[in-house]
Amino acid sequence: MNFQQLEYIIAVDQLKNFSRAAEFCNVTQATLSAMVKKLEEELGISIFDRKSNPIMTTECGSDIIVEAKKVLFHAQ
């Protein structure tokens, strides 16, 4: 887990779209998706429900987002 992954999941949570989140983070959609998927695998949970449109954050994902925001706040 790294700060960049936390920034990516926060962007996806806010924008509800991987492509827009990637554009916002100045990375390709493939890069952002791969980093989010890697984080999900590392944590053993799904942060986002990719089947819904717009993208929905799972219940566990919402908890992770809250903690990610705290970590990034304290890192600054």
PyMOL Python script that loads the backbone (N, CA, C, O; Angstrom):
from pymol import cmd

cmd.read_pdbstr("""\
ATOM      1  N   MET A   1       0.850  -1.174   0.000  1.00  0.00           N
ATOM      2  CA  MET A   1       0.000   0.000   0.000  1.00  0.00           C
ATOM      3  C   MET A   1       0.891   1.230   0.000  1.00  0.00           C
ATOM      4  O   MET A   1       1.890   1.291   0.716  1.00  0.00           O
ATOM      5  N   ASN A   2       0.513   2.215  -0.818  1.00  0.00           N
ATOM      6  CA  ASN A   2       1.275   3.459  -0.838  1.00  0.00           C
ATOM      7  C   ASN A   2       0.328   4.648  -0.974  1.00  0.00           C
ATOM      8  O   ASN A   2      -0.863   4.492  -1.244  1.00  0.00           O
ATOM      9  N   PHE A   3       0.890   5.835  -0.780  1.00  0.00           N
ATOM     10  CA  PHE A   3       0.076   7.056  -0.825  1.00  0.00           C
ATOM     11  C   PHE A   3      -0.617   7.220  -2.174  1.00  0.00           C
ATOM     12  O   PHE A   3      -1.758   7.679  -2.236  1.00  0.00           O
ATOM     13  N   GLN A   4       0.060   6.852  -3.237  1.00  0.00           N
ATOM     14  CA  GLN A   4      -0.510   6.999  -4.568  1.00  0.00           C
ATOM     15  C   GLN A   4      -1.786   6.167  -4.708  1.00  0.00           C
ATOM     16  O   GLN A   4      -2.785   6.644  -5.246  1.00  0.00           O
ATOM     17  N   GLN A   5      -1.751   4.939  -4.227  1.00  0.00           N
ATOM     18  CA  GLN A   5      -2.947   4.096  -4.289  1.00  0.00           C
ATOM     19  C   GLN A   5      -4.089   4.709  -3.492  1.00  0.00           C
ATOM     20  O   GLN A   5      -5.245   4.657  -3.911  1.00  0.00           O
ATOM     21  N   LEU A   6      -3.766   5.283  -2.351  1.00  0.00           N
ATOM     22  CA  LEU A   6      -4.796   5.922  -1.531  1.00  0.00           C
ATOM     23  C   LEU A   6      -5.405   7.114  -2.273  1.00  0.00           C
ATOM     24  O   LEU A   6      -6.617   7.323  -2.231  1.00  0.00           O
ATOM     25  N   GLU A   7      -4.562   7.888  -2.948  1.00  0.00           N
ATOM     26  CA  GLU A   7      -5.071   9.018  -3.736  1.00  0.00           C
ATOM     27  C   GLU A   7      -5.987   8.527  -4.854  1.00  0.00           C
ATOM     28  O   GLU A   7      -7.008   9.151  -5.144  1.00  0.00           O
ATOM     29  N   TYR A   8      -5.627   7.421  -5.474  1.00  0.00           N
ATOM     30  CA  TYR A   8      -6.424   6.878  -6.568  1.00  0.00           C
ATOM     31  C   TYR A   8      -7.802   6.419  -6.091  1.00  0.00           C
ATOM     32  O   TYR A   8      -8.810   6.708  -6.735  1.00  0.00           O
ATOM     33  N   ILE A   9      -7.845   5.711  -4.974  1.00  0.00           N
ATOM     34  CA  ILE A   9      -9.160   5.220  -4.515  1.00  0.00           C
ATOM     35  C   ILE A   9     -10.049   6.368  -4.059  1.00  0.00           C
ATOM     36  O   ILE A   9     -11.269   6.310  -4.212  1.00  0.00           O
ATOM     37  N   ILE A  10      -9.446   7.404  -3.503  1.00  0.00           N
ATOM     38  CA  ILE A  10     -10.240   8.580  -3.105  1.00  0.00           C
ATOM     39  C   ILE A  10     -10.810   9.259  -4.348  1.00  0.00           C
ATOM     40  O   ILE A  10     -11.967   9.678  -4.348  1.00  0.00           O
ATOM     41  N   ALA A  11     -10.009   9.370  -5.402  1.00  0.00           N
ATOM     42  CA  ALA A  11     -10.478   9.994  -6.642  1.00  0.00           C
ATOM     43  C   ALA A  11     -11.618   9.181  -7.261  1.00  0.00           C
ATOM     44  O   ALA A  11     -12.614   9.750  -7.707  1.00  0.00           O
ATOM     45  N   VAL A  12     -11.473   7.860  -7.290  1.00  0.00           N
ATOM     46  CA  VAL A  12     -12.539   7.015  -7.850  1.00  0.00           C
ATOM     47  C   VAL A  12     -13.804   7.154  -7.007  1.00  0.00           C
ATOM     48  O   VAL A  12     -14.907   7.241  -7.547  1.00  0.00           O
ATOM     49  N   ASP A  13     -13.647   7.174  -5.697  1.00  0.00           N
ATOM     50  CA  ASP A  13     -14.795   7.323  -4.803  1.00  0.00           C
ATOM     51  C   ASP A  13     -15.516   8.642  -5.059  1.00  0.00           C
ATOM     52  O   ASP A  13     -16.746   8.687  -5.085  1.00  0.00           O
ATOM     53  N   GLN A  14     -14.763   9.697  -5.244  1.00  0.00           N
ATOM     54  CA  GLN A  14     -15.376  11.016  -5.447  1.00  0.00           C
ATOM     55  C   GLN A  14     -15.986  11.169  -6.836  1.00  0.00           C
ATOM     56  O   GLN A  14     -17.069  11.735  -6.982  1.00  0.00           O
ATOM     57  N   LEU A  15     -15.294  10.667  -7.854  1.00  0.00           N
ATOM     58  CA  LEU A  15     -15.734  10.887  -9.232  1.00  0.00           C
ATOM     59  C   LEU A  15     -16.631   9.770  -9.774  1.00  0.00           C
ATOM     60  O   LEU A  15     -17.295   9.945 -10.796  1.00  0.00           O
ATOM     61  N   LYS A  16     -16.650   8.621  -9.086  1.00  0.00           N
ATOM     62  CA  LYS A  16     -17.518   7.488  -9.458  1.00  0.00           C
ATOM     63  C   LYS A  16     -17.242   6.971 -10.870  1.00  0.00           C
ATOM     64  O   LYS A  16     -18.130   6.424 -11.524  1.00  0.00           O
ATOM     65  N   ASN A  17     -15.998   7.151 -11.332  1.00  0.00           N
ATOM     66  CA  ASN A  17     -15.643   6.736 -12.687  1.00  0.00           C
ATOM     67  C   ASN A  17     -14.129   6.586 -12.767  1.00  0.00           C
ATOM     68  O   ASN A  17     -13.391   7.500 -12.399  1.00  0.00           O
ATOM     69  N   PHE A  18     -13.664   5.428 -13.248  1.00  0.00           N
ATOM     70  CA  PHE A  18     -12.232   5.178 -13.324  1.00  0.00           C
ATOM     71  C   PHE A  18     -11.535   6.083 -14.338  1.00  0.00           C
ATOM     72  O   PHE A  18     -10.428   6.558 -14.083  1.00  0.00           O
ATOM     73  N   SER A  19     -12.165   6.322 -15.471  1.00  0.00           N
ATOM     74  CA  SER A  19     -11.548   7.169 -16.498  1.00  0.00           C
ATOM     75  C   SER A  19     -11.380   8.606 -16.021  1.00  0.00           C
ATOM     76  O   SER A  19     -10.317   9.202 -16.197  1.00  0.00           O
ATOM     77  N   ARG A  20     -12.420   9.157 -15.421  1.00  0.00           N
ATOM     78  CA  ARG A  20     -12.324  10.537 -14.913  1.00  0.00           C
ATOM     79  C   ARG A  20     -11.336  10.631 -13.768  1.00  0.00           C
ATOM     80  O   ARG A  20     -10.610  11.619 -13.653  1.00  0.00           O
ATOM     81  N   ALA A  21     -11.300   9.601 -12.908  1.00  0.00           N
ATOM     82  CA  ALA A  21     -10.345   9.587 -11.798  1.00  0.00           C
ATOM     83  C   ALA A  21      -8.920   9.535 -12.328  1.00  0.00           C
ATOM     84  O   ALA A  21      -8.036  10.207 -11.796  1.00  0.00           O
ATOM     85  N   ALA A  22      -8.689   8.746 -13.366  1.00  0.00           N
ATOM     86  CA  ALA A  22      -7.358   8.656 -13.967  1.00  0.00           C
ATOM     87  C   ALA A  22      -6.946  10.000 -14.553  1.00  0.00           C
ATOM     88  O   ALA A  22      -5.809  10.435 -14.374  1.00  0.00           O
ATOM     89  N   GLU A  23      -7.858  10.651 -15.243  1.00  0.00           N
ATOM     90  CA  GLU A  23      -7.575  11.967 -15.815  1.00  0.00           C
ATOM     91  C   GLU A  23      -7.255  12.967 -14.701  1.00  0.00           C
ATOM     92  O   GLU A  23      -6.314  13.752 -14.820  1.00  0.00           O
ATOM     93  N   PHE A  24      -8.029  12.938 -13.635  1.00  0.00           N
ATOM     94  CA  PHE A  24      -7.815  13.825 -12.492  1.00  0.00           C
ATOM     95  C   PHE A  24      -6.438  13.591 -11.862  1.00  0.00           C
ATOM     96  O   PHE A  24      -5.780  14.537 -11.430  1.00  0.00           O
ATOM     97  N   CYS A  25      -6.006  12.321 -11.812  1.00  0.00           N
ATOM     98  CA  CYS A  25      -4.725  11.961 -11.190  1.00  0.00           C
ATOM     99  C   CYS A  25      -3.554  12.018 -12.176  1.00  0.00           C
ATOM    100  O   CYS A  25      -2.410  11.743 -11.812  1.00  0.00           O
ATOM    101  N   ASN A  26      -3.853  12.377 -13.418  1.00  0.00           N
ATOM    102  CA  ASN A  26      -2.822  12.481 -14.467  1.00  0.00           C
ATOM    103  C   ASN A  26      -2.098  11.167 -14.729  1.00  0.00           C
ATOM    104  O   ASN A  26      -0.876  11.135 -14.872  1.00  0.00           O
ATOM    105  N   VAL A  27      -2.869  10.085 -14.791  1.00  0.00           N
ATOM    106  CA  VAL A  27      -2.343   8.772 -15.155  1.00  0.00           C
ATOM    107  C   VAL A  27      -3.297   8.139 -16.154  1.00  0.00           C
ATOM    108  O   VAL A  27      -4.407   8.630 -16.360  1.00  0.00           O
ATOM    109  N   THR A  28      -2.866   7.052 -16.769  1.00  0.00           N
ATOM    110  CA  THR A  28      -3.767   6.354 -17.680  1.00  0.00           C
ATOM    111  C   THR A  28      -4.795   5.576 -16.860  1.00  0.00           C
ATOM    112  O   THR A  28      -4.579   5.255 -15.691  1.00  0.00           O
ATOM    113  N   GLN A  29      -5.903   5.289 -17.505  1.00  0.00           N
ATOM    114  CA  GLN A  29      -6.952   4.520 -16.835  1.00  0.00           C
ATOM    115  C   GLN A  29      -6.442   3.129 -16.486  1.00  0.00           C
ATOM    116  O   GLN A  29      -6.794   2.581 -15.442  1.00  0.00           O
ATOM    117  N   ALA A  30      -5.616   2.557 -17.352  1.00  0.00           N
ATOM    118  CA  ALA A  30      -5.066   1.218 -17.098  1.00  0.00           C
ATOM    119  C   ALA A  30      -4.173   1.221 -15.858  1.00  0.00           C
ATOM    120  O   ALA A  30      -4.223   0.297 -15.046  1.00  0.00           O
ATOM    121  N   THR A  31      -3.362   2.258 -15.720  1.00  0.00           N
ATOM    122  CA  THR A  31      -2.478   2.371 -14.553  1.00  0.00           C
ATOM    123  C   THR A  31      -3.288   2.495 -13.277  1.00  0.00           C
ATOM    124  O   THR A  31      -3.023   1.795 -12.299  1.00  0.00           O
ATOM    125  N   LEU A  32      -4.268   3.377 -13.281  1.00  0.00           N
ATOM    126  CA  LEU A  32      -5.099   3.579 -12.100  1.00  0.00           C
ATOM    127  C   LEU A  32      -5.841   2.293 -11.741  1.00  0.00           C
ATOM    128  O   LEU A  32      -5.869   1.900 -10.575  1.00  0.00           O
ATOM    129  N   SER A  33      -6.434   1.645 -12.724  1.00  0.00           N
ATOM    130  CA  SER A  33      -7.178   0.409 -12.470  1.00  0.00           C
ATOM    131  C   SER A  33      -6.267  -0.672 -11.895  1.00  0.00           C
ATOM    132  O   SER A  33      -6.651  -1.382 -10.965  1.00  0.00           O
ATOM    133  N   ALA A  34      -5.071  -0.794 -12.443  1.00  0.00           N
ATOM    134  CA  ALA A  34      -4.134  -1.809 -11.965  1.00  0.00           C
ATOM    135  C   ALA A  34      -3.713  -1.543 -10.528  1.00  0.00           C
ATOM    136  O   ALA A  34      -3.605  -2.470  -9.726  1.00  0.00           O
ATOM    137  N   MET A  35      -3.475  -0.280 -10.205  1.00  0.00           N
ATOM    138  CA  MET A  35      -3.058   0.071  -8.843  1.00  0.00           C
ATOM    139  C   MET A  35      -4.191  -0.159  -7.846  1.00  0.00           C
ATOM    140  O   MET A  35      -3.949  -0.623  -6.731  1.00  0.00           O
ATOM    141  N   VAL A  36      -5.411   0.158  -8.233  1.00  0.00           N
ATOM    142  CA  VAL A  36      -6.565  -0.071  -7.358  1.00  0.00           C
ATOM    143  C   VAL A  36      -6.762  -1.573  -7.159  1.00  0.00           C
ATOM    144  O   VAL A  36      -6.983  -2.028  -6.037  1.00  0.00           O
ATOM    145  N   LYS A  37      -6.683  -2.337  -8.239  1.00  0.00           N
ATOM    146  CA  LYS A  37      -6.844  -3.792  -8.158  1.00  0.00           C
ATOM    147  C   LYS A  37      -5.763  -4.410  -7.266  1.00  0.00           C
ATOM    148  O   LYS A  37      -6.045  -5.315  -6.480  1.00  0.00           O
ATOM    149  N   LYS A  38      -4.529  -3.920  -7.392  1.00  0.00           N
ATOM    150  CA  LYS A  38      -3.429  -4.417  -6.564  1.00  0.00           C
ATOM    151  C   LYS A  38      -3.712  -4.143  -5.088  1.00  0.00           C
ATOM    152  O   LYS A  38      -3.465  -4.999  -4.238  1.00  0.00           O
ATOM    153  N   LEU A  39      -4.224  -2.960  -4.783  1.00  0.00           N
ATOM    154  CA  LEU A  39      -4.558  -2.626  -3.391  1.00  0.00           C
ATOM    155  C   LEU A  39      -5.666  -3.530  -2.880  1.00  0.00           C
ATOM    156  O   LEU A  39      -5.600  -4.028  -1.756  1.00  0.00           O
ATOM    157  N   GLU A  40      -6.689  -3.744  -3.706  1.00  0.00           N
ATOM    158  CA  GLU A  40      -7.787  -4.624  -3.304  1.00  0.00           C
ATOM    159  C   GLU A  40      -7.275  -6.038  -3.017  1.00  0.00           C
ATOM    160  O   GLU A  40      -7.689  -6.666  -2.042  1.00  0.00           O
ATOM    161  N   GLU A  41      -6.392  -6.524  -3.850  1.00  0.00           N
ATOM    162  CA  GLU A  41      -5.826  -7.860  -3.640  1.00  0.00           C
ATOM    163  C   GLU A  41      -4.996  -7.911  -2.366  1.00  0.00           C
ATOM    164  O   GLU A  41      -5.047  -8.885  -1.615  1.00  0.00           O
ATOM    165  N   GLU A  42      -4.233  -6.852  -2.133  1.00  0.00           N
ATOM    166  CA  GLU A  42      -3.405  -6.784  -0.931  1.00  0.00           C
ATOM    167  C   GLU A  42      -4.263  -6.801   0.338  1.00  0.00           C
ATOM    168  O   GLU A  42      -3.913  -7.443   1.328  1.00  0.00           O
ATOM    169  N   LEU A  43      -5.385  -6.088   0.293  1.00  0.00           N
ATOM    170  CA  LEU A  43      -6.278  -6.004   1.446  1.00  0.00           C
ATOM    171  C   LEU A  43      -7.259  -7.180   1.520  1.00  0.00           C
ATOM    172  O   LEU A  43      -7.837  -7.445   2.574  1.00  0.00           O
ATOM    173  N   GLY A  44      -7.439  -7.870   0.414  1.00  0.00           N
ATOM    174  CA  GLY A  44      -8.364  -8.995   0.380  1.00  0.00           C
ATOM    175  C   GLY A  44      -9.824  -8.599   0.365  1.00  0.00           C
ATOM    176  O   GLY A  44     -10.681  -9.362   0.808  1.00  0.00           O
ATOM    177  N   ILE A  45     -10.117  -7.401  -0.145  1.00  0.00           N
ATOM    178  CA  ILE A  45     -11.504  -6.922  -0.235  1.00  0.00           C
ATOM    179  C   ILE A  45     -11.733  -6.220  -1.568  1.00  0.00           C
ATOM    180  O   ILE A  45     -10.783  -5.857  -2.262  1.00  0.00           O
ATOM    181  N   SER A  46     -12.994  -6.035  -1.914  1.00  0.00           N
ATOM    182  CA  SER A  46     -13.354  -5.208  -3.066  1.00  0.00           C
ATOM    183  C   SER A  46     -13.726  -3.827  -2.535  1.00  0.00           C
ATOM    184  O   SER A  46     -14.632  -3.689  -1.713  1.00  0.00           O
ATOM    185  N   ILE A  47     -13.027  -2.826  -3.008  1.00  0.00           N
ATOM    186  CA  ILE A  47     -13.311  -1.455  -2.580  1.00  0.00           C
ATOM    187  C   ILE A  47     -14.464  -0.883  -3.397  1.00  0.00           C
ATOM    188  O   ILE A  47     -15.271  -0.105  -2.888  1.00  0.00           O
ATOM    189  N   PHE A  48     -14.534  -1.272  -4.660  1.00  0.00           N
ATOM    190  CA  PHE A  48     -15.565  -0.739  -5.554  1.00  0.00           C
ATOM    191  C   PHE A  48     -16.365  -1.858  -6.207  1.00  0.00           C
ATOM    192  O   PHE A  48     -15.836  -2.927  -6.513  1.00  0.00           O
ATOM    193  N   ASP A  49     -17.651  -1.589  -6.413  1.00  0.00           N
ATOM    194  CA  ASP A  49     -18.525  -2.474  -7.178  1.00  0.00           C
ATOM    195  C   ASP A  49     -18.467  -1.969  -8.612  1.00  0.00           C
ATOM    196  O   ASP A  49     -19.104  -0.974  -8.958  1.00  0.00           O
ATOM    197  N   ARG A  50     -17.707  -2.653  -9.430  1.00  0.00           N
ATOM    198  CA  ARG A  50     -17.497  -2.221 -10.809  1.00  0.00           C
ATOM    199  C   ARG A  50     -18.676  -2.549 -11.719  1.00  0.00           C
ATOM    200  O   ARG A  50     -18.724  -2.074 -12.854  1.00  0.00           O
ATOM    201  N   LYS A  51     -19.616  -3.341 -11.249  1.00  0.00           N
ATOM    202  CA  LYS A  51     -20.759  -3.736 -12.071  1.00  0.00           C
ATOM    203  C   LYS A  51     -21.797  -2.625 -12.163  1.00  0.00           C
ATOM    204  O   LYS A  51     -22.593  -2.587 -13.102  1.00  0.00           O
ATOM    205  N   SER A  52     -21.788  -1.727 -11.193  1.00  0.00           N
ATOM    206  CA  SER A  52     -22.777  -0.650 -11.192  1.00  0.00           C
ATOM    207  C   SER A  52     -22.268   0.531 -12.010  1.00  0.00           C
ATOM    208  O   SER A  52     -21.064   0.709 -12.195  1.00  0.00           O
ATOM    209  N   ASN A  53     -23.194   1.315 -12.485  1.00  0.00           N
ATOM    210  CA  ASN A  53     -22.834   2.518 -13.231  1.00  0.00           C
ATOM    211  C   ASN A  53     -23.704   3.648 -12.718  1.00  0.00           C
ATOM    212  O   ASN A  53     -24.914   3.613 -12.938  1.00  0.00           O
ATOM    213  N   PRO A  54     -23.157   4.643 -12.049  1.00  0.00           N
ATOM    214  CA  PRO A  54     -21.726   4.865 -11.827  1.00  0.00           C
ATOM    215  C   PRO A  54     -21.140   3.868 -10.824  1.00  0.00           C
ATOM    216  O   PRO A  54     -21.869   3.158 -10.131  1.00  0.00           O
ATOM    217  N   ILE A  55     -19.823   3.834 -10.765  1.00  0.00           N
ATOM    218  CA  ILE A  55     -19.103   2.957  -9.848  1.00  0.00           C
ATOM    219  C   ILE A  55     -19.568   3.253  -8.424  1.00  0.00           C
ATOM    220  O   ILE A  55     -19.688   4.410  -8.022  1.00  0.00           O
ATOM    221  N   MET A  56     -19.824   2.194  -7.677  1.00  0.00           N
ATOM    222  CA  MET A  56     -20.241   2.358  -6.286  1.00  0.00           C
ATOM    223  C   MET A  56     -19.137   1.848  -5.370  1.00  0.00           C
ATOM    224  O   MET A  56     -18.460   0.868  -5.680  1.00  0.00           O
ATOM    225  N   THR A  57     -18.965   2.523  -4.245  1.00  0.00           N
ATOM    226  CA  THR A  57     -18.008   2.091  -3.236  1.00  0.00           C
ATOM    227  C   THR A  57     -18.704   1.081  -2.329  1.00  0.00           C
ATOM    228  O   THR A  57     -19.821   1.318  -1.869  1.00  0.00           O
ATOM    229  N   THR A  58     -18.040  -0.049  -2.074  1.00  0.00           N
ATOM    230  CA  THR A  58     -18.625  -1.063  -1.198  1.00  0.00           C
ATOM    231  C   THR A  58     -18.616  -0.560   0.242  1.00  0.00           C
ATOM    232  O   THR A  58     -17.985   0.450   0.555  1.00  0.00           O
ATOM    233  N   GLU A  59     -19.315  -1.267   1.103  1.00  0.00           N
ATOM    234  CA  GLU A  59     -19.349  -0.888   2.520  1.00  0.00           C
ATOM    235  C   GLU A  59     -17.940  -0.926   3.113  1.00  0.00           C
ATOM    236  O   GLU A  59     -17.520   0.016   3.785  1.00  0.00           O
ATOM    237  N   CYS A  60     -17.217  -2.013   2.862  1.00  0.00           N
ATOM    238  CA  CYS A  60     -15.822  -2.099   3.337  1.00  0.00           C
ATOM    239  C   CYS A  60     -14.973  -1.019   2.686  1.00  0.00           C
ATOM    240  O   CYS A  60     -14.099  -0.429   3.322  1.00  0.00           O
ATOM    241  N   GLY A  61     -15.242  -0.770   1.412  1.00  0.00           N
ATOM    242  CA  GLY A  61     -14.505   0.263   0.685  1.00  0.00           C
ATOM    243  C   GLY A  61     -14.691   1.634   1.302  1.00  0.00           C
ATOM    244  O   GLY A  61     -13.749   2.424   1.369  1.00  0.00           O
ATOM    245  N   SER A  62     -15.902   1.921   1.754  1.00  0.00           N
ATOM    246  CA  SER A  62     -16.170   3.214   2.397  1.00  0.00           C
ATOM    247  C   SER A  62     -15.315   3.392   3.648  1.00  0.00           C
ATOM    248  O   SER A  62     -14.802   4.478   3.913  1.00  0.00           O
ATOM    249  N   ASP A  63     -15.172   2.315   4.408  1.00  0.00           N
ATOM    250  CA  ASP A  63     -14.323   2.368   5.599  1.00  0.00           C
ATOM    251  C   ASP A  63     -12.864   2.619   5.221  1.00  0.00           C
ATOM    252  O   ASP A  63     -12.163   3.380   5.888  1.00  0.00           O
ATOM    253  N   ILE A  64     -12.416   1.972   4.145  1.00  0.00           N
ATOM    254  CA  ILE A  64     -11.041   2.161   3.673  1.00  0.00           C
ATOM    255  C   ILE A  64     -10.825   3.599   3.195  1.00  0.00           C
ATOM    256  O   ILE A  64      -9.775   4.187   3.454  1.00  0.00           O
ATOM    257  N   ILE A  65     -11.800   4.156   2.509  1.00  0.00           N
ATOM    258  CA  ILE A  65     -11.704   5.536   2.010  1.00  0.00           C
ATOM    259  C   ILE A  65     -11.553   6.511   3.178  1.00  0.00           C
ATOM    260  O   ILE A  65     -10.726   7.422   3.129  1.00  0.00           O
ATOM    261  N   VAL A  66     -12.348   6.320   4.216  1.00  0.00           N
ATOM    262  CA  VAL A  66     -12.264   7.191   5.402  1.00  0.00           C
ATOM    263  C   VAL A  66     -10.851   7.146   5.985  1.00  0.00           C
ATOM    264  O   VAL A  66     -10.265   8.182   6.300  1.00  0.00           O
ATOM    265  N   GLU A  67     -10.314   5.933   6.124  1.00  0.00           N
ATOM    266  CA  GLU A  67      -8.969   5.792   6.681  1.00  0.00           C
ATOM    267  C   GLU A  67      -7.916   6.360   5.737  1.00  0.00           C
ATOM    268  O   GLU A  67      -6.938   6.955   6.189  1.00  0.00           O
ATOM    269  N   ALA A  68      -8.105   6.183   4.432  1.00  0.00           N
ATOM    270  CA  ALA A  68      -7.160   6.717   3.445  1.00  0.00           C
ATOM    271  C   ALA A  68      -7.087   8.240   3.533  1.00  0.00           C
ATOM    272  O   ALA A  68      -6.005   8.822   3.455  1.00  0.00           O
ATOM    273  N   LYS A  69      -8.235   8.875   3.695  1.00  0.00           N
ATOM    274  CA  LYS A  69      -8.262  10.337   3.835  1.00  0.00           C
ATOM    275  C   LYS A  69      -7.505  10.780   5.078  1.00  0.00           C
ATOM    276  O   LYS A  69      -6.789  11.781   5.048  1.00  0.00           O
ATOM    277  N   LYS A  70      -7.660  10.038   6.174  1.00  0.00           N
ATOM    278  CA  LYS A  70      -6.944  10.364   7.408  1.00  0.00           C
ATOM    279  C   LYS A  70      -5.438  10.220   7.213  1.00  0.00           C
ATOM    280  O   LYS A  70      -4.665  11.080   7.635  1.00  0.00           O
ATOM    281  N   VAL A  71      -5.027   9.128   6.571  1.00  0.00           N
ATOM    282  CA  VAL A  71      -3.600   8.883   6.355  1.00  0.00           C
ATOM    283  C   VAL A  71      -2.993  10.000   5.506  1.00  0.00           C
ATOM    284  O   VAL A  71      -1.933  10.531   5.838  1.00  0.00           O
ATOM    285  N   LEU A  72      -3.668  10.355   4.411  1.00  0.00           N
ATOM    286  CA  LEU A  72      -3.130  11.403   3.544  1.00  0.00           C
ATOM    287  C   LEU A  72      -3.114  12.760   4.239  1.00  0.00           C
ATOM    288  O   LEU A  72      -2.194  13.552   4.034  1.00  0.00           O
ATOM    289  N   PHE A  73      -4.125  13.030   5.058  1.00  0.00           N
ATOM    290  CA  PHE A  73      -4.148  14.277   5.821  1.00  0.00           C
ATOM    291  C   PHE A  73      -2.943  14.357   6.732  1.00  0.00           C
ATOM    292  O   PHE A  73      -2.260  15.380   6.774  1.00  0.00           O
ATOM    293  N   HIS A  74      -2.673  13.284   7.464  1.00  0.00           N
ATOM    294  CA  HIS A  74      -1.556  13.278   8.415  1.00  0.00           C
ATOM    295  C   HIS A  74      -0.204  13.239   7.722  1.00  0.00           C
ATOM    296  O   HIS A  74       0.801  13.659   8.296  1.00  0.00           O
ATOM    297  N   ALA A  75      -0.172  12.738   6.495  1.00  0.00           N
ATOM    298  CA  ALA A  75       1.077  12.686   5.739  1.00  0.00           C
ATOM    299  C   ALA A  75       1.501  14.066   5.257  1.00  0.00           C
ATOM    300  O   ALA A  75       2.683  14.321   5.028  1.00  0.00           O
ATOM    301  N   GLN A  76       0.521  14.952   5.105  1.00  0.00           N
ATOM    302  CA  GLN A  76       0.838  16.304   4.629  1.00  0.00           C
ATOM    303  C   GLN A  76       1.341  17.082   5.760  1.00  0.00           C
ATOM    304  O   GLN A  76       1.675  18.257   5.602  1.00  0.00           O
TER     305      GLN A  76
END
""", "prot")
cmd.dss("prot")
cmd.show_as("cartoon", "prot")
cmd.util.cbc("prot")
cmd.orient("prot")
